[in-house]
């Protein structure tokens, strides 16, 4: 088994060899390591992407807007990913962001996962019919995690999830009431002595 | 009195970093302290009469076991090389996590002797190999087999029976990634498992030499005297492979140097130095003179450094005994200021290291801060502005900005990775091919390039937008934001200039390992000695913490 350290080092060098700058290669390496750590096919997809890159042209999108429609070629997932990561603090103000035709969306996904950690918000992404939730770069959940990732994401939609509970007040209160059964009812003498301080502080 | 931390623009110069010495913060010393109450055991010693075969040594505490698995092999003299291009070694080692099963040992027997071309698993933590110092090893075997102890003069010239030629960890060749073990309390310090491997290898060398001598002449052979064993360490040959590490791990480097600087600051701030502490400090300096006088090197560069170190330490002792009043307030601060004024860099850092000896209360908590969760600082704060980044560079890299990179001498060298063994190397870009594949280790040059770009960019531009057109500088943008928070994270020198002495980079790292007797064999590789004078495993439970200054050969 290859260690994550080997994966990161080799991915960085390969990215540099294919023409990315050292700084961007470091970003790619970190992202591929992350995918492999999550059990997703990072090495496989970056390999295929680099193979395609030798013969195909991909569009580099630097400035991301609400709707990002490609002009001719599919978007490069690396440039798109790095741009998204760099701009995420301003992008989070947008409710939804759309992209048309992104090559190797799984690579893009790894950058989005890191972006989720940067802004401290979950990110919900729809790639065609597939849905993925990115949880602060701690985990990735999806309805197609065991299926083959598509080579191209024709329609990608990204949504920033505001930090809010995903349970009802009723459910919370119910659980809290139960937790109260571990507390001790304070008698007068406990009120006086158990905290180690007096009841008034009029000194 | 409040003492400021020393200026990174002085301390992080290569000549100063290349003058660092071991101290209580060094990893081999903190390793011994952490593992002193672990149970040591030799679990297997299956060598033939010539000393070839397998052995296993372990440290155990509660449910945790670390086992060194050793393979001693027969090689021809012409196959013995300390260079990384070697393919065979006298012995190969791995530190296994837990107790190795028979299957594990069989698996490791096939892989460990192959080193870089073998494959390890997540159950192995570190990997190394070593070669005998033939003249010393054979001499010791001969003498022991004849019932005599070896010639101490010869031993003192070398200081070890074996020298390791690389120690790998952290995921190399399939070894366990750091993240798998980083939460273990006992390895909350850098390179602790590498130190364990080297320490146990040292014991293996003694056991092997005794074993061979015995079978050579079972009737007359004696064992190597334990006092002699104690005064032998384990050697190491180190090349350029180590140099990029300190560039590639800026927050880790910061935490090492910052710990040392905080220790010095706190010691200088002590108003009334206790008599016992002062006496221990002076005793360590006096006893350490043996470490200088027995420091042998053929390198002219090092000979000059050793000579001035010895002369300055003697000058310091004269000053202390004749001109200095030890009960003066802030004694260590006064000593430090005198050193800065009167002695060479080598001596300043030597005495600074020894100042820490009486103060475990200061150094022990710092040891725990010497690791780094580097990923936490990886992301670039791209919402910051060009103006902010420019200010950081002006404040943090003032001397770097003065270097003229139009001048060929200032970019004469380049760092590359050799195809052969995937090891870092350095070469003259005007004489050798390959500079187009240069590694990103020319930080000073690239920082200056970045600064020049920032000068012509709009102040209010965000870093995110600046990077649209300057992707080639992304690696140094990241570093500049790191150095803003971590003042000692960057070497404040030119690592590609004509005058660079790469061994200064190696020496910095090796001093934190706890190495002694740096012996440069060229400007690009050196030999060192580790654990010389250290307690043997059976003495660990109760040992003298200042052992490093008490070697007898």
Interface residues (C-beta under 8 A of the other chain):
Chain A: X1 X2 X3 X4 X5 X6 X13 X20 X21 X22 X23 X24 X26 X27 X30 X62 X63 X82 X83 X85 X86 X87 X89 X90 X114 X118
Chain B: X121 X122 X170 X171 X172 X173 X174 X175 X176 X177 X178 X179 X375 X378 X379 X380 X382 X383 X417 X440 X463 X464 X465 X467 X468 X471 X472 X473 X474 X475 X476 X477 X478
